[in-house]
Amino acid sequence: MKIMNCPLNGPRNISEFVYGGEVTELPDVDNAPDKEWAEHTFYAYNGTGVAKEWWYHVASGYWFIAERHRVTDNILATYDPSEDPAFSVAPATANTASTPPAETVSANNSATAKPESEGVTE
C-alpha cells in the first residue's frame, strides 16, 4: 500500500488522492500566441528528475502540491500552495504557476464555496 502525506490530514492511502497535473508556468494571458498556449496545454515534459504536481485529497476537498521523483515514484515533499514561492503574488496578477484544472476545481468547489450573502453589507 502506497501512502501519501496530506499537508492537511496527515498520512493517507494513495487511493484517496487524484492527480491534478504538473505545476507549470502559464503563458502571458494577453500576448501569448496560439502555439505557446497549445504547447502549454497539450505537451508535457516526460524526462527524469523531480516533478512539482497538483494533488487533490478527495475526502477533504483539499488541493496541495507534491514533489515526486519521476523515476522512483517516491513522494519527496507535500505542502500547501501558499508555502510555494511561485504563489506569493496575488492570483489576479500572478502569471508564474498554473492552478489545478478548472473543470476539477469547479466540480468540487460547491462544498467549499461561501454563501453569496456572506460578506455583503447593506
Secondary structure, DSSP 8 states (H G I E B T S, - for coil): --EEEETTTEEEEGGGEEEEEE------TTT--HHHHHHHHH-----SSEEEEEEEETTTTEEEEEEEETTT--EEEEE-GGGSGGG-S-TTT--SS--S-HHHHHHHGGGT---TTTT---
